[in-house]
Amino acid sequence: MGFLIRVVVNAFAIWVVTLIPALQVSVIAFPPGETLQLVLTLLLVAAIFALVNTLIGTVIKVLAFPLYILTLGLIGLIINAFLLWLTAWITSFWDFGLRVEDFWWGVVAALIITLINWIFGIILRPKKD
């Protein structure tokens, strides 16, 4: 259940990022490109992003732990942008998916996605009695 919520929140965050044209991040929907296909594409991209974040991101973050200490956590922005770019690269093999045109705008997009995930994480966190 937690993975599904994470995927839906990631899909929403990616959708919000694609609404900002200056970031040069776009999602190309399944043909014929109607609303349903866009939503399914966002969910698929979000699932791939969650898997990349979980599998590859964990390894990179453990290996980069000294850099986290050295840069006071700022390397996390670059790592998250790399994971977003990696997701775009994985989905580039199909005619649909995520497209990130510029790495540095990808850093800003990853920051926005992280902020949205953080806000929803606070809202959707189970309450302790």
Secondary structure, 3 states (H helix, E strand, C coil): CHHHHHHHHHHHHHHHHHCCHHHCEEEECCCCCCHHHHHHHHHHHHHHHHHHHHHHHHHHHHHCHHHHHHCCCCHHHHHHHHHHHHHHHHHCCCCCEEEECCHHHHHHHHHHHHHHHHHHHHHHCCCCC
